[in-house]
Amino acid sequence: MINIHLLVEIHPALNISTLVNNLKSASSKRVRNEFPVHIAKFYWKPYFRNRAYYVGSVGNVTLETINRYVEQQGTKERHPNPNDTV
């Protein structure tokens, strides 16, 4: 499974589930169009994404702290900073 972390700023009136589904649909379509032979070996249904997703919001942290957190995902070593709230 591949996890993708995105940092986005959206208008409060925008429905987050609509944004996520649009992003997942567009990326799924693009991957299928660019790598049809490779994808066909693993995914025989007309879709290959999972409907699940996680959304979190942040406040009172700097963009630098969030970026550092995202960059450390998937690395073997993590050196947590006790001052970080993320």
MOTA-V352592 format. One record per residue. N is the residue number from 0. RES is the residue in three letters. SS is DSSP state (@ for helix, = for strand, . for the rest). PHI is phi in whole degrees, 0 to 359 (999 if undefined). D_FIRST is the distance of its C-alpha to the first C-alpha in whole Angstrom. Layout:
BEGIN
((N:RES:SS:PHI:D_FIRST) (N:RES:SS:PHI:D_FIRST))
END
This chain:
BEGIN
((0:MET:.:999:0) (1:ILE:.:251:4) (2:ASN:.:255:7) (3:ILE:.:240:10) (4:HIS:.:253:13) (5:LEU:.:237:16) (6:LEU:.:247:20) (7:VAL:.:231:22) (8:GLU:.:245:25) (9:ILE:.:233:26) (10:HIS:.:292:30) (11:PRO:.:302:30) (12:ALA:.:279:31) (13:LEU:.:285:28) (14:ASN:.:283:26) (15:ILE:@:298:22) (16:SER:@:296:21) (17:THR:@:294:22) (18:LEU:@:300:21) (19:VAL:@:298:17) (20:ASN:@:297:18) (21:ASN:@:295:20) (22:LEU:@:297:17) (23:LYS:@:293:14) (24:SER:@:294:17) (25:ALA:@:295:18) (26:SER:@:291:15) (27:SER:@:298:14) (28:LYS:@:297:18) (29:ARG:@:295:18) (30:VAL:@:296:15) (31:ARG:@:298:17) (32:ASN:@:287:20) (33:GLU:@:275:19) (34:PHE:.:227:17) (35:PRO:@:297:19) (36:VAL:@:291:19) (37:HIS:@:296:16) (38:ILE:@:295:14) (39:ALA:@:299:17) (40:LYS:@:292:16) (41:PHE:@:248:13) (42:TYR:.:234:13) (43:TRP:.:264:17) (44:LYS:.:276:17) (45:PRO:.:285:18) (46:TYR:.:213:15) (47:PHE:.:219:11) (48:ARG:.:259:10) (49:ASN:.:270:10) (50:ARG:.:284:13) (51:ALA:.:284:12) (52:TYR:.:201:13) (53:TYR:.:235:14) (54:VAL:.:233:17) (55:GLY:.:230:20) (56:SER:.:245:23) (57:VAL:.:231:25) (58:GLY:.:205:29) (59:ASN:.:60:31) (60:VAL:.:229:29) (61:THR:.:276:29) (62:LEU:@:299:27) (63:GLU:@:299:27) (64:THR:@:297:26) (65:ILE:@:294:23) (66:ASN:@:299:22) (67:ARG:@:297:22) (68:TYR:@:300:20) (69:VAL:@:296:17) (70:GLU:@:296:18) (71:GLN:@:277:17) (72:GLN:.:293:14) (73:GLY:.:85:12) (74:THR:.:272:15) (75:LYS:.:292:17) (76:GLU:.:252:20) (77:ARG:.:234:21) (78:HIS:.:247:24) (79:PRO:.:295:25) (80:ASN:.:265:28) (81:PRO:.:298:30) (82:ASN:.:275:31) (83:ASP:.:283:27) (84:THR:.:258:27) (85:VAL:.:268:23))
END
